[in-house]
Amino acid sequence: MNAAVPVSSVSSALTVQGRVIAALILREVHTLYGNTRLGYLWAVIQTAFNIAVFWLLREFLGAHAPHGMGMAVFLLCGFVPWYMFSDAISRCMKAVSANQALLTFPQVTELDLMFARLVVVWGTQLVCATIILSIAAA
C-alpha cells in the first residue's frame, strides 16, 4: 500500500516553506538590527572591538601571529568561526521562545524559526568578517 505523493503537492509544499523561511529571515533582520543602518554597523563594531581587545592583549604579552601572518587576519580567522558557532547556538535556542506567537500559524515550525535565525547570524558574521578583513588588508 505505497501511496505515491504527487510531485505537484511536494513542489507546492516546498514553495510555501521557502516563502515562510524568507519571510522569517526578513523579520529576523528587522528585529535584530532595526530599521537603521546603525544596527548593522553595531555588528561590525562589536566584532572589531572583540578582535581589538585580543590584539592589544597579545601585543601586551609580546605574542605574535604564526608564520608571519598579520595579527588581524590571524584573530579574524579564529573569531569568525567561533562567533558563527556560539552566536548561532545561543540565538537559535532563543528563537522559539521569542517567536512563540508565530507558531500559531500551521505553516511555521520551530525548525523554520531556528533556520531563519541561523541564516541571519551566519550572513551577518560573514559580512562583518569581509568588511574587517578588507580594512585589515588595506
N, CA, C and O atoms as CSV, one atom per row, in Angstrom:
chain,resi,resn,atom,element,x,y,z
A,1,MET,N,N,0.809,-1.197,0.000
A,1,MET,CA,C,0.000,0.000,0.000
A,1,MET,C,C,0.848,1.255,0.000
A,1,MET,O,O,0.681,2.119,0.861
A,2,ASN,N,N,1.725,1.360,-0.926
A,2,ASN,CA,C,2.521,2.568,-1.054
A,2,ASN,C,C,1.784,3.579,-1.900
A,2,ASN,O,O,1.600,3.398,-3.104
A,3,ALA,N,N,1.368,4.642,-1.250
A,3,ALA,CA,C,0.683,5.702,-1.968
A,3,ALA,C,C,1.712,6.754,-2.365
A,3,ALA,O,O,2.371,7.350,-1.513
A,4,ALA,N,N,1.837,6.968,-3.642
A,4,ALA,CA,C,2.802,7.953,-4.132
A,4,ALA,C,C,2.259,9.356,-3.909
A,4,ALA,O,O,1.077,9.626,-4.126
A,5,VAL,N,N,3.137,10.236,-3.474
A,5,VAL,CA,C,2.768,11.631,-3.265
A,5,VAL,C,C,2.946,12.353,-4.602
A,5,VAL,O,O,4.007,12.259,-5.219
A,6,PRO,N,N,1.927,13.061,-5.046
A,6,PRO,CA,C,2.061,13.771,-6.319
A,6,PRO,C,C,3.178,14.817,-6.264
A,6,PRO,O,O,3.368,15.491,-5.251
A,7,VAL,N,N,3.905,14.935,-7.364
A,7,VAL,CA,C,5.024,15.863,-7.436
A,7,VAL,C,C,4.545,17.302,-7.248
A,7,VAL,O,O,5.249,18.113,-6.646
A,8,SER,N,N,3.372,17.620,-7.749
A,8,SER,CA,C,2.873,18.991,-7.633
A,8,SER,C,C,2.614,19.383,-6.185
A,8,SER,O,O,2.804,20.544,-5.825
A,9,SER,N,N,2.181,18.435,-5.338
A,9,SER,CA,C,1.944,18.780,-3.937
A,9,SER,C,C,3.259,18.961,-3.181
A,9,SER,O,O,3.346,19.794,-2.279
A,10,VAL,N,N,4.281,18.187,-3.543
A,10,VAL,CA,C,5.591,18.351,-2.922
A,10,VAL,C,C,6.190,19.693,-3.338
A,10,VAL,O,O,6.742,20.414,-2.507
A,11,SER,N,N,6.084,20.019,-4.599
A,11,SER,CA,C,6.594,21.297,-5.101
A,11,SER,C,C,5.867,22.460,-4.450
A,11,SER,O,O,6.487,23.462,-4.094
A,12,SER,N,N,4.577,22.335,-4.296
A,12,SER,CA,C,3.785,23.393,-3.656
A,12,SER,C,C,4.174,23.556,-2.189
A,12,SER,O,O,4.283,24.675,-1.687
A,13,ALA,N,N,4.379,22.439,-1.513
A,13,ALA,CA,C,4.767,22.496,-0.100
A,13,ALA,C,C,6.148,23.128,0.063
A,13,ALA,O,O,6.359,23.927,0.976
A,14,LEU,N,N,7.085,22.777,-0.811
A,14,LEU,CA,C,8.420,23.362,-0.739
A,14,LEU,C,C,8.394,24.863,-1.047
A,14,LEU,O,O,9.154,25.634,-0.462
A,15,THR,N,N,7.523,25.267,-1.960
A,15,THR,CA,C,7.382,26.688,-2.275
A,15,THR,C,C,6.860,27.453,-1.069
A,15,THR,O,O,7.367,28.526,-0.740
A,16,VAL,N,N,5.855,26.905,-0.415
A,16,VAL,CA,C,5.292,27.547,0.775
A,16,VAL,C,C,6.348,27.623,1.876
A,16,VAL,O,O,6.489,28.659,2.525
A,17,GLN,N,N,7.086,26.543,2.090
A,17,GLN,CA,C,8.109,26.527,3.131
A,17,GLN,C,C,9.218,27.518,2.816
A,17,GLN,O,O,9.728,28.177,3.722
A,18,GLY,N,N,9.598,27.633,1.563
A,18,GLY,CA,C,10.605,28.602,1.163
A,18,GLY,C,C,10.146,30.034,1.414
A,18,GLY,O,O,10.929,30.873,1.861
A,19,ARG,N,N,8.884,30.309,1.127
A,19,ARG,CA,C,8.348,31.651,1.381
A,19,ARG,C,C,8.269,31.944,2.871
A,19,ARG,O,O,8.525,33.069,3.299
A,20,VAL,N,N,7.922,30.949,3.651
A,20,VAL,CA,C,7.861,31.128,5.105
A,20,VAL,C,C,9.251,31.456,5.645
A,20,VAL,O,O,9.410,32.381,6.441
A,21,ILE,N,N,10.244,30.703,5.216
A,21,ILE,CA,C,11.609,30.935,5.703
A,21,ILE,C,C,12.117,32.297,5.236
A,21,ILE,O,O,12.769,33.000,6.008
A,22,ALA,N,N,11.835,32.685,3.999
A,22,ALA,CA,C,12.256,34.006,3.511
A,22,ALA,C,C,11.606,35.121,4.325
A,22,ALA,O,O,12.259,36.109,4.660
A,23,ALA,N,N,10.328,34.966,4.641
A,23,ALA,CA,C,9.645,35.977,5.456
A,23,ALA,C,C,10.221,36.024,6.868
A,23,ALA,O,O,10.365,37.103,7.443
A,24,LEU,N,N,10.548,34.868,7.428
A,24,LEU,CA,C,11.146,34.831,8.759
A,24,LEU,C,C,12.537,35.451,8.771
A,24,LEU,O,O,12.919,36.096,9.748
A,25,ILE,N,N,13.302,35.260,7.689
A,25,ILE,CA,C,14.627,35.883,7.599
A,25,ILE,C,C,14.488,37.397,7.595
A,25,ILE,O,O,15.214,38.089,8.309
A,26,LEU,N,N,13.565,37.914,6.801
A,26,LEU,CA,C,13.345,39.360,6.778
A,26,LEU,C,C,12.900,39.875,8.141
A,26,LEU,O,O,13.319,40.949,8.572
A,27,ARG,N,N,12.058,39.114,8.810
A,27,ARG,CA,C,11.593,39.509,10.148
A,27,ARG,C,C,12.746,39.506,11.146
A,27,ARG,O,O,12.847,40.409,11.977
A,28,GLU,N,N,13.610,38.505,11.073
A,28,GLU,CA,C,14.755,38.423,11.976
A,28,GLU,C,C,15.720,39.583,11.760
A,28,GLU,O,O,16.221,40.168,12.721
A,29,VAL,N,N,15.979,39.912,10.503
A,29,VAL,CA,C,16.871,41.042,10.210
A,29,VAL,C,C,16.289,42.321,10.791
A,29,VAL,O,O,17.002,43.112,11.408
A,30,HIS,N,N,15.004,42.519,10.593
A,30,HIS,CA,C,14.353,43.724,11.116
A,30,HIS,C,C,14.364,43.738,12.649
A,30,HIS,O,O,14.591,44.781,13.262
A,31,THR,N,N,14.123,42.597,13.252
A,31,THR,CA,C,14.080,42.512,14.713
A,31,THR,C,C,15.461,42.682,15.334
A,31,THR,O,O,15.613,43.408,16.316
A,32,LEU,N,N,16.464,42.023,14.775
A,32,LEU,CA,C,17.798,42.045,15.369
A,32,LEU,C,C,18.546,43.350,15.110
A,32,LEU,O,O,19.287,43.820,15.973
A,33,TYR,N,N,18.358,43.935,13.931
A,33,TYR,CA,C,19.171,45.082,13.555
A,33,TYR,C,C,18.377,46.375,13.354
A,33,TYR,O,O,18.967,47.424,13.096
A,34,GLY,N,N,17.066,46.313,13.466
A,34,GLY,CA,C,16.258,47.524,13.401
A,34,GLY,C,C,16.128,48.092,12.008
A,34,GLY,O,O,16.530,47.469,11.024
A,35,ASN,N,N,15.562,49.280,11.936
A,35,ASN,CA,C,15.322,49.937,10.651
A,35,ASN,C,C,16.507,50.753,10.165
A,35,ASN,O,O,16.562,51.119,8.991
A,36,THR,N,N,17.447,51.042,11.038
A,36,THR,CA,C,18.543,51.926,10.672
A,36,THR,C,C,19.794,51.138,10.324
A,36,THR,O,O,19.914,49.958,10.653
A,37,ARG,N,N,20.708,51.798,9.665
A,37,ARG,CA,C,21.988,51.177,9.333
A,37,ARG,C,C,22.884,51.058,10.550
A,37,ARG,O,O,23.860,50.309,10.534
A,38,LEU,N,N,22.563,51.786,11.597
A,38,LEU,CA,C,23.357,51.733,12.808
A,38,LEU,C,C,23.340,50.333,13.425
A,38,LEU,O,O,24.329,49.910,14.024
A,39,GLY,N,N,22.237,49.619,13.285
A,39,GLY,CA,C,22.159,48.246,13.786
A,39,GLY,C,C,23.167,47.336,13.106
A,39,GLY,O,O,23.803,46.509,13.759
A,40,TYR,N,N,23.312,47.487,11.796
A,40,TYR,CA,C,24.292,46.696,11.057
A,40,TYR,C,C,25.706,47.132,11.419
A,40,TYR,O,O,26.611,46.306,11.543
A,41,LEU,N,N,25.882,48.422,11.584
A,41,LEU,CA,C,27.188,48.943,11.967
A,41,LEU,C,C,27.599,48.398,13.337
A,41,LEU,O,O,28.776,48.122,13.570
A,42,TRP,N,N,26.638,48.245,14.231
A,42,TRP,CA,C,26.934,47.727,15.558
A,42,TRP,C,C,27.503,46.308,15.475
A,42,TRP,O,O,28.397,45.960,16.246
A,43,ALA,N,N,27.003,45.495,14.561
A,43,ALA,CA,C,27.518,44.130,14.404
A,43,ALA,C,C,28.985,44.162,13.989
A,43,ALA,O,O,29.781,43.357,14.473
A,44,VAL,N,N,29.349,45.075,13.106
A,44,VAL,CA,C,30.743,45.199,12.670
A,44,VAL,C,C,31.600,45.736,13.813
A,44,VAL,O,O,32.702,45.244,14.054
A,45,ILE,N,N,31.088,46.748,14.516
A,45,ILE,CA,C,31.840,47.351,15.626
A,45,ILE,C,C,32.086,46.320,16.726
A,45,ILE,O,O,33.186,46.257,17.276
A,46,GLN,N,N,31.093,45.525,17.047
A,46,GLN,CA,C,31.231,44.532,18.109
A,46,GLN,C,C,32.310,43.506,17.757
A,46,GLN,O,O,33.143,43.170,18.599
A,47,THR,N,N,32.299,43.015,16.535
A,47,THR,CA,C,33.313,42.045,16.117
A,47,THR,C,C,34.699,42.685,16.100
A,47,THR,O,O,35.670,42.086,16.563
A,48,ALA,N,N,34.787,43.905,15.564
A,48,ALA,CA,C,36.072,44.605,15.512
A,48,ALA,C,C,36.597,44.899,16.918
A,48,ALA,O,O,37.798,44.791,17.163
A,49,PHE,N,N,35.718,45.264,17.831
A,49,PHE,CA,C,36.130,45.548,19.204
A,49,PHE,C,C,36.685,44.292,19.878
A,49,PHE,O,O,37.711,44.349,20.556
A,50,ASN,N,N,36.010,43.167,19.691
A,50,ASN,CA,C,36.488,41.922,20.298
A,50,ASN,C,C,37.859,41.529,19.745
A,50,ASN,O,O,38.722,41.073,20.495
A,51,ILE,N,N,38.059,41.702,18.457
A,51,ILE,CA,C,39.356,41.403,17.863
A,51,ILE,C,C,40.409,42.372,18.398
A,51,ILE,O,O,41.531,41.963,18.697
A,52,ALA,N,N,40.055,43.656,18.520
A,52,ALA,CA,C,40.999,44.665,19.010
A,52,ALA,C,C,41.442,44.373,20.441
A,52,ALA,O,O,42.611,44.556,20.779
A,53,VAL,N,N,40.517,43.924,21.279
A,53,VAL,CA,C,40.865,43.605,22.665
A,53,VAL,C,C,41.892,42.470,22.703
A,53,VAL,O,O,42.885,42.558,23.424
A,54,PHE,N,N,41.661,41.425,21.944
A,54,PHE,CA,C,42.610,40.315,21.926
A,54,PHE,C,C,43.926,40.713,21.270
A,54,PHE,O,O,44.993,40.248,21.673
A,55,TRP,N,N,43.849,41.571,20.263
A,55,TRP,CA,C,45.061,42.050,19.604
A,55,TRP,C,C,45.920,42.818,20.600
A,55,TRP,O,O,47.126,42.586,20.691
A,56,LEU,N,N,45.304,43.732,21.347
A,56,LEU,CA,C,46.046,44.500,22.347
A,56,LEU,C,C,46.605,43.600,23.443
A,56,LEU,O,O,47.731,43.799,23.901
A,57,LEU,N,N,45.832,42.626,23.856
A,57,LEU,CA,C,46.293,41.690,24.879
A,57,LEU,C,C,47.505,40.899,24.383
A,57,LEU,O,O,48.473,40.716,25.122
A,58,ARG,N,N,47.454,40.437,23.152
A,58,ARG,CA,C,48.581,39.687,22.588
A,58,ARG,C,C,49.793,40.586,22.396
A,58,ARG,O,O,50.925,40.147,22.602
A,59,GLU,N,N,49.576,41.830,22.008
A,59,GLU,CA,C,50.692,42.777,21.858
A,59,GLU,C,C,51.332,43.064,23.210
A,59,GLU,O,O,52.555,43.158,23.320
A,60,PHE,N,N,50.496,43.204,24.239
A,60,PHE,CA,C,50.999,43.466,25.583
A,60,PHE,C,C,51.841,42.300,26.085
A,60,PHE,O,O,52.858,42.499,26.749
A,61,LEU,N,N,51.410,41.081,25.763
A,61,LEU,CA,C,52.140,39.895,26.198
A,61,LEU,C,C,53.317,39.554,25.279
A,61,LEU,O,O,54.115,38.672,25.596
A,62,GLY,N,N,53.426,40.246,24.149
A,62,GLY,CA,C,54.532,40.008,23.236
A,62,GLY,C,C,54.330,38.821,22.315
A,62,GLY,O,O,55.292,38.344,21.714
A,63,ALA,N,N,53.121,38.337,22.190
A,63,ALA,CA,C,52.849,37.202,21.305
A,63,ALA,C,C,52.673,37.696,19.873
A,63,ALA,O,O,52.163,38.792,19.640
A,64,HIS,N,N,53.094,36.886,18.934
A,64,HIS,CA,C,52.995,37.237,17.529
A,64,HIS,C,C,52.192,36.165,16.805
A,64,HIS,O,O,52.095,35.024,17.256
A,65,ALA,N,N,51.625,36.554,15.685
A,65,ALA,CA,C,50.871,35.598,14.866
A,65,ALA,C,C,51.843,34.600,14.234
A,65,ALA,O,O,52.982,34.958,13.935
A,66,PRO,N,N,51.415,33.371,14.031
A,66,PRO,CA,C,52.319,32.356,13.477
A,66,PRO,C,C,52.606,32.573,11.985
A,66,PRO,O,O,51.777,33.117,11.255
A,67,HIS,N,N,53.776,32.144,11.555
A,67,HIS,CA,C,54.181,32.108,10.146
A,67,HIS,C,C,54.140,33.474,9.468
A,67,HIS,O,O,53.898,33.555,8.264
A,68,GLY,N,N,54.371,34.535,10.213
A,68,GLY,CA,C,54.396,35.865,9.621
A,68,GLY,C,C,53.037,36.401,9.202
A,68,GLY,O,O,52.954,37.412,8.505
A,69,MET,N,N,51.994,35.743,9.614
A,69,MET,CA,C,50.634,36.176,9.281
A,69,MET,C,C,50.325,37.451,10.056
A,69,MET,O,O,50.819,37.643,11.167
A,70,GLY,N,N,49.510,38.320,9.469
A,70,GLY,CA,C,49.098,39.520,10.175
A,70,GLY,C,C,48.236,39.166,11.375
A,70,GLY,O,O,47.455,38.215,11.333
A,71,MET,N,N,48.384,39.935,12.443
A,71,MET,CA,C,47.632,39.640,13.666
A,71,MET,C,C,46.129,39.753,13.435
A,71,MET,O,O,45.368,38.932,13.949
A,72,ALA,N,N,45.685,40.751,12.674
A,72,ALA,CA,C,44.249,40.915,12.416
A,72,ALA,C,C,43.682,39.710,11.673
A,72,ALA,O,O,42.604,39.219,12.008
A,73,VAL,N,N,44.398,39.244,10.680
A,73,VAL,CA,C,43.947,38.079,9.909
A,73,VAL,C,C,43.931,36.838,10.791
A,73,VAL,O,O,42.991,36.045,10.744
A,74,PHE,N,N,44.974,36.675,11.595
A,74,PHE,CA,C,45.059,35.526,12.495
A,74,PHE,C,C,43.873,35.497,13.465
A,74,PHE,O,O,43.223,34.466,13.634
A,75,LEU,N,N,43.601,36.642,14.097
A,75,LEU,CA,C,42.495,36.702,15.055
A,75,LEU,C,C,41.146,36.584,14.360
A,75,LEU,O,O,40.229,35.959,14.894
A,76,LEU,N,N,41.013,37.170,13.185
A,76,LEU,CA,C,39.762,37.090,12.445
A,76,LEU,C,C,39.448,35.649,12.060
A,76,LEU,O,O,38.296,35.220,12.119
A,77,CYS,N,N,40.472,34.912,11.670
A,77,CYS,CA,C,40.273,33.505,11.294
A,77,CYS,C,C,39.866,32.638,12.486
A,77,CYS,O,O,39.298,31.561,12.305
A,78,GLY,N,N,40.149,33.096,13.683
A,78,GLY,CA,C,39.712,32.370,14.873
A,78,GLY,C,C,38.370,32.845,15.383
A,78,GLY,O,O,37.539,32.042,15.809
A,79,PHE,N,N,38.155,34.159,15.342
A,79,PHE,CA,C,36.929,34.710,15.895
A,79,PHE,C,C,35.694,34.437,15.044
A,79,PHE,O,O,34.628,34.138,15.583
A,80,VAL,N,N,35.823,34.537,13.733
A,80,VAL,CA,C,34.646,34.376,12.879
A,80,VAL,C,C,34.016,32.998,13.026
A,80,VAL,O,O,32.804,32.923,13.229
A,81,PRO,N,N,34.771,31.897,12.935
A,81,PRO,CA,C,34.113,30.600,13.143
A,81,PRO,C,C,33.534,30.453,14.553
A,81,PRO,O,O,32.463,29.873,14.733
A,82,TRP,N,N,34.244,30.980,15.541
A,82,TRP,CA,C,33.736,30.877,16.906
A,82,TRP,C,C,32.436,31.642,17.066
A,82,TRP,O,O,31.480,31.122,17.641
A,83,TYR,N,N,32.384,32.881,16.561
A,83,TYR,CA,C,31.151,33.665,16.673
A,83,TYR,C,C,30.025,33.053,15.855
A,83,TYR,O,O,28.867,33.071,16.273
A,84,MET,N,N,30.364,32.508,14.685
A,84,MET,CA,C,29.317,31.874,13.882
A,84,MET,C,C,28.717,30.702,14.646
A,84,MET,O,O,27.507,30.481,14.588
A,85,PHE,N,N,29.535,29.961,15.350
A,85,PHE,CA,C,29.053,28.818,16.112
A,85,PHE,C,C,28.327,29.254,17.384
A,85,PHE,O,O,27.175,28.881,17.603
A,86,SER,N,N,28.996,30.038,18.215
A,86,SER,CA,C,28.416,30.365,19.520
A,86,SER,C,C,27.207,31.287,19.413
A,86,SER,O,O,26.220,31.104,20.125
A,87,ASP,N,N,27.281,32.278,18.524
A,87,ASP,CA,C,26.157,33.197,18.359
A,87,ASP,C,C,24.964,32.469,17.750
A,87,ASP,O,O,23.823,32.703,18.147
A,88,ALA,N,N,25.225,31.589,16.789
A,88,ALA,CA,C,24.135,30.829,16.180
A,88,ALA,C,C,23.460,29.921,17.199
A,88,ALA,O,O,22.233,29.829,17.232
A,89,ILE,N,N,24.249,29.255,18.024
A,89,ILE,CA,C,23.670,28.356,19.026
A,89,ILE,C,C,22.830,29.132,20.033
A,89,ILE,O,O,21.691,28.759,20.314
A,90,SER,N,N,23.385,30.205,20.571
A,90,SER,CA,C,22.649,30.952,21.597
A,90,SER,C,C,21.399,31.614,21.023
A,90,SER,O,O,20.365,31.651,21.689
A,91,ARG,N,N,21.477,32.135,19.807
A,91,ARG,CA,C,20.303,32.788,19.221
A,91,ARG,C,C,19.258,31.781,18.776
A,91,ARG,O,O,18.062,32.055,18.871
A,92,CYS,N,N,19.685,30.617,18.292
A,92,CYS,CA,C,18.716,29.592,17.889
A,92,CYS,C,C,17.971,29.029,19.100
A,92,CYS,O,O,16.804,28.649,18.996
A,93,MET,N,N,18.645,28.978,20.238
A,93,MET,CA,C,17.976,28.495,21.444
A,93,MET,C,C,16.871,29.460,21.869
A,93,MET,O,O,15.875,29.042,22.460
A,94,LYS,N,N,17.040,30.739,21.574
A,94,LYS,CA,C,16.046,31.738,21.949
A,94,LYS,C,C,15.015,31.975,20.858
A,94,LYS,O,O,14.029,32.673,21.097
A,95,ALA,N,N,15.210,31.418,19.672
A,95,ALA,CA,C,14.340,31.710,18.536
A,95,ALA,C,C,12.897,31.272,18.764
A,95,ALA,O,O,11.964,32.004,18.432
A,96,VAL,N,N,12.714,30.101,19.320
A,96,VAL,CA,C,11.356,29.586,19.501
A,96,VAL,C,C,10.607,30.384,20.561
A,96,VAL,O,O,9.447,30.743,20.358
A,97,SER,N,N,11.252,30.665,21.685
A,97,SER,CA,C,10.560,31.411,22.737
A,97,SER,C,C,10.289,32.857,22.319
A,97,SER,O,O,9.290,33.443,22.735
A,98,ALA,N,N,11.166,33.432,21.505
A,98,ALA,CA,C,10.980,34.816,21.075
A,98,ALA,C,C,9.885,34.943,20.021
A,98,ALA,O,O,9.292,36.011,19.877
A,99,ASN,N,N,9.614,33.887,19.295
A,99,ASN,CA,C,8.631,33.923,18.214
A,99,ASN,C,C,7.470,32.957,18.458
A,99,ASN,O,O,6.915,32.392,17.516
A,100,GLN,N,N,7.119,32.781,19.696
A,100,GLN,CA,C,6.071,31.828,20.064
A,100,GLN,C,C,4.751,32.111,19.352
A,100,GLN,O,O,4.038,31.180,18.978
A,101,ALA,N,N,4.421,33.383,19.163
A,101,ALA,CA,C,3.153,33.745,18.537
A,101,ALA,C,C,3.072,33.276,17.083
A,101,ALA,O,O,1.985,32.988,16.583
A,102,LEU,N,N,4.203,33.201,16.418
A,102,LEU,CA,C,4.202,32.770,15.014
A,102,LEU,C,C,3.898,31.282,14.855
A,102,LEU,O,O,3.498,30.831,13.782
A,103,LEU,N,N,4.091,30.534,15.926
A,103,LEU,CA,C,3.833,29.092,15.841
A,103,LEU,C,C,2.350,28.755,15.788
A,103,LEU,O,O,1.986,27.594,15.600
A,104,THR,N,N,1.496,29.749,15.949
A,104,THR,CA,C,0.055,29.507,15.797
A,104,THR,C,C,-0.320,29.295,14.337
A,104,THR,O,O,-1.369,28.726,14.036
A,105,PHE,N,N,0.543,29.756,13.428
A,105,PHE,CA,C,0.301,29.530,12.003
A,105,PHE,C,C,0.763,28.126,11.640
A,105,PHE,O,O,1.867,27.733,12.016
A,106,PRO,N,N,-0.036,27.372,10.930
A,106,PRO,CA,C,0.328,25.981,10.639
A,106,PRO,C,C,1.542,25.837,9.721
A,106,PRO,O,O,2.190,24.791,9.722
A,107,GLN,N,N,1.858,26.866,8.942
A,107,GLN,CA,C,2.990,26.774,8.028
A,107,GLN,C,C,4.331,26.972,8.739
A,107,GLN,O,O,5.367,26.564,8.216
A,108,VAL,N,N,4.327,27.589,9.915
A,108,VAL,CA,C,5.556,27.917,10.626
A,108,VAL,C,C,5.875,26.822,11.640
A,108,VAL,O,O,5.037,26.452,12.463
A,109,THR,N,N,7.102,26.312,11.564
A,109,THR,CA,C,7.550,25.291,12.521
A,109,THR,C,C,8.738,25.827,13.315
A,109,THR,O,O,9.324,26.853,12.968
A,110,GLU,N,N,9.076,25.123,14.371
A,110,GLU,CA,C,10.221,25.518,15.184
A,110,GLU,C,C,11.504,25.495,14.371
A,110,GLU,O,O,12.362,26.364,14.528
A,111,LEU,N,N,11.634,24.506,13.506
A,111,LEU,CA,C,12.828,24.397,12.671
A,111,LEU,C,C,12.952,25.594,11.728
A,111,LEU,O,O,14.059,26.072,11.478
A,112,ASP,N,N,11.833,26.076,11.207
A,112,ASP,CA,C,11.858,27.264,10.348
A,112,ASP,C,C,12.381,28.474,11.111
A,112,ASP,O,O,13.179,29.245,10.579
A,113,LEU,N,N,11.944,28.643,12.336
A,113,LEU,CA,C,12.388,29.773,13.151
A,113,LEU,C,C,13.893,29.709,13.401
A,113,LEU,O,O,14.595,30.714,13.298
A,114,MET,N,N,14.371,28.521,13.727
A,114,MET,CA,C,15.801,28.369,14.003
A,114,MET,C,C,16.635,28.506,12.731
A,114,MET,O,O,17.717,29.091,12.761
A,115,PHE,N,N,16.144,27.977,11.625
A,115,PHE,CA,C,16.896,28.062,10.374
A,115,PHE,C,C,16.991,29.509,9.897
A,115,PHE,O,O,18.042,29.935,9.418
A,116,ALA,N,N,15.914,30.259,10.021
A,116,ALA,CA,C,15.927,31.665,9.615
A,116,ALA,C,C,16.929,32.457,10.443
A,116,ALA,O,O,17.680,33.273,9.909
A,117,ARG,N,N,16.936,32.214,11.741
A,117,ARG,CA,C,17.880,32.931,12.603
A,117,ARG,C,C,19.318,32.506,12.297
A,117,ARG,O,O,20.226,33.337,12.328
A,118,LEU,N,N,19.528,31.244,12.007
A,118,LEU,CA,C,20.857,30.754,11.654
A,118,LEU,C,C,21.370,31.440,10.386
A,118,LEU,O,O,22.534,31.837,10.327
A,119,VAL,N,N,20.523,31.579,9.386
A,119,VAL,CA,C,20.921,32.235,8.134
A,119,VAL,C,C,21.296,33.691,8.395
A,119,VAL,O,O,22.283,34.184,7.850
A,120,VAL,N,N,20.513,34.381,9.228
A,120,VAL,CA,C,20.786,35.786,9.529
A,120,VAL,C,C,22.102,35.927,10.286
A,120,VAL,O,O,22.915,36.790,9.954
A,121,VAL,N,N,22.321,35.099,11.286
A,121,VAL,CA,C,23.547,35.188,12.096
A,121,VAL,C,C,24.776,34.866,11.244
A,121,VAL,O,O,25.768,35.594,11.298
A,122,TRP,N,N,24.725,33.796,10.468
A,122,TRP,CA,C,25.871,33.436,9.640
A,122,TRP,C,C,26.126,34.496,8.577
A,122,TRP,O,O,27.276,34.862,8.335
A,123,GLY,N,N,25.083,34.987,7.946
A,123,GLY,CA,C,25.253,36.032,6.948
A,123,GLY,C,C,25.871,37.283,7.531
A,123,GLY,O,O,26.757,37.885,6.925
A,124,THR,N,N,25.404,37.680,8.714
A,124,THR,CA,C,25.945,38.863,9.371
A,124,THR,C,C,27.413,38.681,9.713
A,124,THR,O,O,28.215,39.588,9.492
A,125,GLN,N,N,27.776,37.530,10.244
A,125,GLN,CA,C,29.169,37.280,10.611
A,125,GLN,C,C,30.078,37.237,9.383
A,125,GLN,O,O,31.213,37.709,9.440
A,126,LEU,N,N,29.597,36.682,8.287
A,126,LEU,CA,C,30.411,36.649,7.073
A,126,LEU,C,C,30.614,38.043,6.497
A,126,LEU,O,O,31.705,38.366,6.028
A,127,VAL,N,N,29.572,38.871,6.527
A,127,VAL,CA,C,29.701,40.242,6.041
A,127,VAL,C,C,30.653,41.025,6.946
A,127,VAL,O,O,31.506,41.767,6.459
A,128,CYS,N,N,30.508,40.859,8.261
A,128,CYS,CA,C,31.424,41.530,9.202
A,128,CYS,C,C,32.862,41.104,8.952
A,128,CYS,O,O,33.761,41.945,8.941
A,129,ALA,N,N,33.092,39.817,8.753
A,129,ALA,CA,C,34.445,39.317,8.505
A,129,ALA,C,C,35.005,39.887,7.217
A,129,ALA,O,O,36.182,40.244,7.158
A,130,THR,N,N,34.187,39.978,6.191
A,130,THR,CA,C,34.633,40.539,4.918
A,130,THR,C,C,35.020,41.999,5.057
A,130,THR,O,O,36.039,42.431,4.518
A,131,ILE,N,N,34.210,42.758,5.780
A,131,ILE,CA,C,34.499,44.185,5.986
A,131,ILE,C,C,35.778,44.357,6.782
A,131,ILE,O,O,36.648,45.141,6.402
A,132,ILE,N,N,35.898,43.635,7.877
A,132,ILE,CA,C,37.083,43.780,8.733
A,132,ILE,C,C,38.333,43.297,8.012
A,132,ILE,O,O,39.391,43.915,8.134
A,133,LEU,N,N,38.232,42.204,7.266
A,133,LEU,CA,C,39.373,41.694,6.520
A,133,LEU,C,C,39.789,42.680,5.428
A,133,LEU,O,O,40.980,42.862,5.176
A,134,SER,N,N,38.822,43.306,4.790
A,134,SER,CA,C,39.129,44.309,3.763
A,134,SER,C,C,39.845,45.505,4.373
A,134,SER,O,O,40.794,46.032,3.792
A,135,ILE,N,N,39.391,45.928,5.540
A,135,ILE,CA,C,40.043,47.050,6.229
A,135,ILE,C,C,41.448,46.660,6.660
A,135,ILE,O,O,42.383,47.451,6.535
A,136,ALA,N,N,41.599,45.438,7.168
A,136,ALA,CA,C,42.931,44.968,7.599
A,136,ALA,C,C,43.885,44.833,6.420
A,136,ALA,O,O,45.076,45.117,6.546
A,137,ALA,N,N,43.369,44.402,5.282
A,137,ALA,CA,C,44.222,44.248,4.099
A,137,ALA,C,C,44.638,45.604,3.529
A,137,ALA,O,O,45.714,45.737,2.946
A,138,ALA,N,N,43.785,46.595,3.700
A,138,ALA,CA,C,44.110,47.947,3.193
A,138,ALA,C,C,45.085,48.573,4.131
A,138,ALA,O,O,45.506,49.710,3.916
